[in-house]
């Protein structure tokens, strides 16, 4: 088989075979899932609080607002006017198609038991999910309707691939984007979400731990301990490493940032990059978009607590303060380096702070978040200016520089800021019903492992997917189309008529 034949036939066949193999792999962990079900059944029926439900429905809408119209306007304003509609089309398509995929099989692959790397198809087409189905929160005995949880997590899946578009903006064919989104969420986003966020839940662990404590003799205690071990083993790979990610710093931002870096390298630079001005056409729209992102981010971070309580308030305050600190530090760093504080710099600082505080938002103390915000902006600023210029890659809207780098900083800092000695919450151990002993070195190492796994999975997966698409339909439009603009050539419309 020649290399060309292999690229056209062999790789798609391999991916197809992998897709069929996933449910088989998922079945390998069936005994653990059975043990989980048995232990969970022993627990008392959880209660549903109407306040929690109302908050989670509101949070779902806030996160949707981050995509439409938040990301619409933030990204669109940063482009040239001739490509404004192309970004709106890409984000709109992404939200719509991922919503469909999510209910067909995405939720099942991300949030059902299976292997450590991917879930199964037991809830494909939302099979078995009814109005009476419940999803666990982070409190023993408290649940929310599963449909609410499905809607909330769906909005995360919608926005993550849309973030990547900023890296290869203004020079990618829409047909390539149409193929990229379903492939990327299937082979990159759903596995990473499963590895980071899937676990048996507090009720199952609490019930199994109580069964161990109540066991009367040696044989009974051995059996109960085995059941508890099975429940604890029913978790995603990164979760089992001990890494924590409260609201998606790893799943969303590192994942999208690394994919963006790979994408901008493979698609190549825009025509005229480094030789002519590629200025934003409306920083006013960009600031409106950034403001909508900030407001929506409260649903993103505070909503990730799944309940309306004190931890929710902590996540909200951390989101406020880290973002304020990052906006101010970016402004002064840019003022010092470039001589003037720009509005684009302020908006970039806002997003950098939001990204960095996402993983520790429910774990850190408020002063810890303030320090995190002050630190993250100078780091992202360096990557968006000196590092990008030195290596010459065209990360058009700084997806890697802000989301990738900011997410990595936040993920590693989470291992430090969760420390009770620094005002953090510590990590709750549901087997003992108390905050677990904390060791900073152990936790930071776990966070580094999570970052490493995500970087490799996202980087390799994105490269393979883009290579396949390049063979099938190509990644870039013709030079004439790119010069005239994607709006009129790919969509037959113009954003503005003078």
KAGI-V938635 format. One record per residue. N is the residue number from 1. RES is the residue in one small letter. PSI is psi in radians with two decimals (999 if undefined). D_CENTER is the distance of its C-alpha to the mean C-alpha in Angstrom with 1 decimal. Layout:
BEGIN
n res psi d_center
N RES PSI D_CENTER
N RES PSI D_CENTER
END
This chain:
BEGIN
n res psi d_center
1 x 2.17 38.3
2 x 2.89 37.8
3 x -0.59 34.5
4 x -0.75 34.4
5 x -0.68 35.0
6 x -0.72 32.5
7 x -0.57 29.7
8 x -0.61 30.7
9 x -0.79 31.4
10 x -0.88 30.5
11 x -0.79 26.8
12 x -0.66 26.1
13 x -0.69 28.3
14 x -0.75 26.4
15 x -0.68 23.1
16 x -0.74 25.0
17 x -0.66 26.5
18 x -0.69 23.1
19 x -0.69 21.9
20 x -0.45 25.1
21 x -0.38 24.9
22 x -0.83 21.6
23 x -0.51 23.3
24 x -0.80 26.1
25 x -0.65 23.9
26 x -0.51 22.3
27 x -0.27 25.9
28 x -0.38 26.6
29 x 0.32 25.1
30 x -0.72 27.1
31 x -0.68 29.4
32 x -0.73 26.6
33 x -0.68 25.3
34 x -0.73 29.0
35 x -0.67 29.5
36 x -0.78 26.5
37 x -0.72 27.9
38 x -0.79 31.3
39 x -0.71 30.2
40 x -0.61 28.3
41 x -0.46 31.3
42 x -0.29 33.4
43 x 2.74 31.5
44 x 2.66 32.6
45 x 2.27 31.1
46 x 2.79 28.2
47 x 2.71 28.8
48 x 2.19 26.8
49 x 2.26 27.0
50 x -0.54 27.2
51 x -0.71 25.8
52 x -0.76 22.5
53 x -0.79 22.4
54 x -0.73 23.2
55 x -0.72 20.5
56 x -0.61 17.8
57 x -0.72 19.1
58 x -0.75 19.2
59 x -0.67 15.6
60 x -0.73 14.6
61 x -0.63 16.7
62 x -0.73 15.5
63 x -0.66 11.9
64 x -0.68 13.6
65 x -0.44 15.8
66 x -0.61 13.0
67 x -0.97 13.1
68 x 1.90 16.8
69 x 0.11 18.5
70 x -1.04 16.4
71 x -0.60 14.8
72 x -1.01 18.0
73 x -0.68 20.1
74 x -0.89 18.2
75 x -0.79 17.9
76 x -0.75 21.2
77 x -0.43 23.3
78 x -0.19 22.4
79 x 2.98 23.9
80 x 2.67 27.5
81 x -0.51 29.0
82 x -0.18 29.8
83 x 0.20 26.1
84 x -0.88 24.8
85 x -0.51 24.9
86 x -0.67 23.3
87 x -0.70 20.0
88 x -0.70 20.5
89 x -0.77 21.2
90 x -0.82 18.2
91 x -0.75 15.7
92 x -0.78 18.0
93 x -0.76 18.3
94 x -0.83 14.6
95 x -0.78 14.2
96 x -0.81 17.4
97 x -0.64 17.1
98 x -0.58 13.7
99 x -0.73 15.3
100 x -0.81 18.2
101 x -0.65 16.5
102 x -0.80 14.5
103 x -0.39 17.9
104 x -0.89 19.7
105 x -0.22 17.9
106 x -0.84 14.1
107 x -0.72 14.2
108 x -0.76 16.9
109 x -0.57 15.3
110 x -0.64 12.2
111 x 0.56 14.2
112 x 2.82 17.8
113 x 2.70 19.7
114 x -2.29 20.6
115 x 2.99 20.2
116 x -0.28 18.0
117 x -0.33 15.9
118 x 2.61 15.7
119 x -2.87 17.1
120 x -2.90 20.1
121 x 0.37 21.5
122 x -0.41 23.2
123 x 0.42 21.4
124 x 2.51 21.3
125 x 0.40 22.5
126 x 0.63 21.7
127 x 2.26 24.9
128 x -0.10 26.3
129 x 2.15 24.1
130 x -3.11 26.5
131 x -0.31 26.9
132 x -0.18 28.0
133 x 2.49 25.1
134 x 2.64 23.3
135 x 2.47 19.9
136 x 2.66 20.1
137 x -2.62 18.9
138 x 0.15 19.3
139 x 2.39 23.0
140 x 2.28 25.6
141 x 0.12 27.4
142 x 2.29 25.0
143 x 2.92 23.0
144 x 2.75 21.6
145 x 2.40 22.3
146 x -0.55 20.0
147 x -0.58 19.9
148 x -0.76 18.4
149 x -0.71 15.6
150 x -0.77 15.1
151 x -0.75 15.1
152 x -0.88 12.6
153 x -0.49 9.9
154 x -0.66 11.1
155 x -0.48 10.2
156 x -0.78 6.4
157 x -0.55 7.2
158 x -0.76 9.7
159 x -0.45 8.2
160 x -0.91 5.6
161 x -0.48 8.9
162 x -0.54 10.9
163 x -0.57 9.7
164 x -0.53 11.2
165 x -0.50 14.5
166 x -0.41 15.4
167 x -0.63 16.1
168 x 0.53 18.7
169 x 2.62 19.9
170 x 0.06 23.6
171 x 0.53 24.5
172 x 2.38 22.7
173 x 2.49 24.5
174 x -0.60 23.1
175 x -0.60 24.1
176 x -0.72 21.8
177 x -0.69 18.8
178 x -0.69 20.0
179 x -0.61 20.0
180 x -0.78 16.8
181 x -0.92 14.3
182 x -0.68 15.7
183 x -0.73 16.1
184 x -0.77 12.7
185 x -0.59 10.8
186 x -0.78 13.7
187 x -0.15 14.0
188 x -1.01 10.7
189 x -0.89 7.7
190 x -0.76 9.9
191 x -0.77 11.4
192 x -0.74 8.6
193 x -0.72 7.4
194 x -0.77 11.2
195 x -0.59 11.9
196 x -0.73 9.9
197 x -0.25 10.6
198 x 2.23 13.7
199 x 2.99 17.0
200 x -0.44 20.3
201 x 2.74 20.0
202 x -0.62 22.4
203 x -0.75 25.3
204 x -0.75 25.7
205 x -0.76 25.7
206 x -0.75 28.0
207 x -0.73 30.4
208 x -0.68 30.5
209 x -0.70 31.2
210 x -0.58 33.9
211 x -0.64 35.4
212 x -0.78 35.8
213 x -0.55 37.5
214 x -0.15 39.8
215 x 2.33 40.9
216 x -0.62 44.7
217 x -3.12 45.6
218 x -0.79 44.4
219 x -0.75 43.7
220 x -0.69 41.8
221 x -0.66 39.8
222 x -0.75 39.0
223 x -0.71 37.8
224 x -0.67 35.7
225 x -0.67 34.1
226 x -0.68 33.3
227 x -0.72 31.7
228 x -0.75 29.6
229 x -0.67 28.6
230 x -0.70 27.5
231 x -0.78 25.4
232 x -0.54 23.7
233 x -0.28 23.3
234 x 1.30 21.4
235 x 2.81 17.9
236 x 2.81 15.2
237 x -0.84 16.1
238 x -0.65 13.9
239 x -0.73 14.7
240 x -0.33 18.3
241 x -0.21 18.3
242 x 0.06 18.1
243 x 2.59 14.8
244 x 2.51 13.2
245 x 1.73 9.8
246 x -0.79 10.6
247 x 0.18 7.9
248 x 0.36 4.5
249 x -0.67 6.1
250 x -0.87 6.0
251 x -0.73 3.4
252 x -1.00 1.5
253 x -0.82 5.2
254 x -0.76 7.4
255 x -0.90 6.4
256 x -0.65 7.2
257 x -0.77 9.8
258 x -0.73 11.6
259 x -0.67 11.7
260 x -0.71 13.1
261 x -0.81 15.6
262 x -0.74 16.8
263 x -0.77 17.0
264 x -0.52 19.1
265 x -0.71 21.3
266 x -0.61 22.0
267 x -0.59 22.6
268 x 3.06 24.8
269 x 2.71 25.8
270 x 2.66 26.8
271 x 2.28 30.6
272 x 0.05 32.2
273 x 2.21 29.3
274 x -0.13 31.1
275 x -0.49 34.3
276 x 2.81 34.0
277 x 2.25 32.2
278 x 1.01 28.9
279 x 2.61 28.7
280 x 2.54 26.4
281 x -0.28 28.5
282 x 1.66 27.5
283 x -0.33 26.0
284 x -0.83 26.9
285 x -0.66 24.4
286 x -0.74 21.8
287 x -0.64 22.6
288 x -0.75 22.6
289 x -0.75 19.1
290 x -0.66 17.9
291 x -0.71 19.7
292 x -0.65 18.1
293 x -0.74 14.6
294 x -0.82 16.0
295 x -0.80 17.5
296 x -0.48 14.6
297 x -0.37 12.4
298 x -0.59 14.9
299 x -0.68 13.7
300 x -0.93 10.1
301 x -0.99 11.4
302 x -0.57 14.8
303 x -0.45 14.0
304 x -0.14 11.8
305 x -0.29 15.3
306 x 0.03 16.3
307 x 2.93 19.7
308 x 1.61 21.8
309 x -2.80 23.3
310 x -0.61 23.8
311 x -0.62 20.4
312 x -0.77 18.9
313 x -0.66 21.3
314 x -0.80 20.4
315 x -0.66 16.7
316 x -0.79 18.1
317 x -0.72 20.6
318 x -0.68 18.4
319 x -0.68 16.2
320 x -0.99 19.6
321 x -0.75 21.2
322 x -0.67 18.7
323 x -0.75 18.2
324 x -0.79 21.9
325 x -0.73 22.6
326 x -0.68 20.2
327 x -0.77 21.8
328 x -0.74 25.3
329 x -0.67 24.8
330 x -0.75 23.5
331 x -0.80 26.5
332 x -0.60 29.0
333 x -0.79 27.8
334 x -0.71 28.1
335 x -0.74 31.4
336 x -0.73 32.7
337 x -0.75 31.7
338 x -0.15 32.3
339 x -0.30 34.9
340 x 2.45 33.2
341 x 2.08 30.2
342 x 2.72 28.4
343 x -0.63 26.5
344 x -0.64 23.8
345 x -0.72 23.5
346 x -0.76 23.2
347 x -0.69 20.4
348 x -0.68 18.6
349 x -0.68 19.2
350 x -0.85 17.8
351 x -0.70 14.4
352 x -0.72 14.6
353 x -0.73 15.5
354 x -0.74 12.7
355 x -0.86 10.1
356 x -0.62 12.3
357 x -0.14 13.0
358 x -0.90 9.6
359 x -0.61 9.9
360 x 0.17 13.7
361 x -0.59 14.1
362 x 0.05 15.8
363 x -0.55 17.5
364 x 2.74 19.0
365 x 2.87 22.3
366 x -0.67 22.7
367 x -0.59 24.7
368 x -0.71 22.2
369 x -0.63 19.6
370 x -0.81 22.4
371 x -0.73 23.0
372 x -0.76 19.3
373 x -0.71 19.3
374 x -0.59 22.6
375 x -0.68 21.6
376 x -0.62 18.3
377 x -0.82 19.9
378 x -0.64 22.7
379 x -0.84 20.6
380 x -0.67 18.3
381 x -0.75 21.6
382 x -0.74 23.2
383 x -0.58 20.6
384 x -0.20 20.7
385 x -1.34 24.5
386 x -0.84 26.4
387 x -0.79 24.1
388 x -0.74 23.2
389 x -0.65 26.9
390 x -0.69 28.1
391 x -0.27 26.3
392 x 0.37 26.7
393 x 2.59 23.4
394 x 1.28 22.6
395 x 1.52 19.0
396 x -0.84 20.2
397 x 0.41 17.9
398 x 0.80 16.6
399 x -0.80 13.1
400 x -0.79 13.6
401 x -0.61 15.8
402 x -0.95 13.7
403 x -0.80 10.0
404 x -0.95 10.8
405 x -0.80 13.7
406 x -0.67 12.7
407 x -0.70 9.6
408 x -0.75 12.2
409 x -0.81 14.8
410 x -0.69 12.9
411 x -0.77 11.9
412 x -0.73 15.6
413 x -0.46 17.0
414 x -0.67 15.6
415 x -0.39 18.1
416 x -0.83 20.8
417 x -0.31 20.2
418 x -0.20 20.0
419 x 2.21 23.6
420 x -0.50 26.1
421 x -0.34 28.5
422 x 0.26 26.2
423 x 0.04 25.7
424 x 3.01 22.6
425 x -0.26 22.4
426 x -3.14 22.6
427 x 2.17 21.1
428 x 2.36 22.7
429 x 1.90 24.5
430 x -0.25 25.1
431 x -0.45 27.9
432 x -0.25 30.0
433 x 0.46 28.8
434 x 2.93 28.4
435 x 2.31 26.3
436 x 2.71 26.4
437 x 2.44 28.2
438 x 2.35 26.0
439 x 2.03 26.3
440 x -0.75 24.4
441 x -0.77 25.0
442 x -0.76 23.7
443 x -0.70 20.5
444 x -0.67 19.8
445 x -0.71 20.6
446 x -0.69 18.2
447 x -0.70 15.4
448 x -0.69 16.8
449 x -0.74 16.8
450 x -0.74 13.1
451 x -0.78 12.5
452 x -0.78 15.2
453 x -0.76 14.2
454 x -0.72 10.7
455 x -0.80 12.7
456 x -0.82 15.3
457 x -0.83 13.5
458 x -0.75 11.4
459 x -0.86 14.5
460 x -0.79 17.1
461 x -0.76 15.4
462 x -0.72 14.8
463 x -0.76 18.4
464 x -0.78 20.0
465 x -0.79 18.5
466 x -0.59 19.7
467 x -0.78 23.0
468 x -0.78 23.6
469 x -0.66 23.0
470 x -0.57 25.3
471 x -0.67 27.9
472 x -0.94 27.8
473 x -0.15 27.5
474 x 2.72 27.0
475 x -0.57 24.3
476 x 2.60 26.4
477 x 3.07 29.0
478 x 2.86 32.6
479 x -0.72 33.6
480 x -0.73 35.5
481 x -0.74 32.6
482 x -0.66 30.4
483 x -0.72 33.2
484 x -0.46 34.0
485 x 2.58 30.4
486 x -0.48 28.0
487 x -0.98 28.6
488 x -0.60 32.2
489 x -0.61 32.1
490 x -0.41 29.0
491 x -0.13 29.1
492 x 0.40 32.7
493 x 2.83 31.9
494 x 2.53 31.9
495 x -0.56 29.9
496 x 2.50 33.1
497 x 1.99 36.8
498 x 999 39.2
END
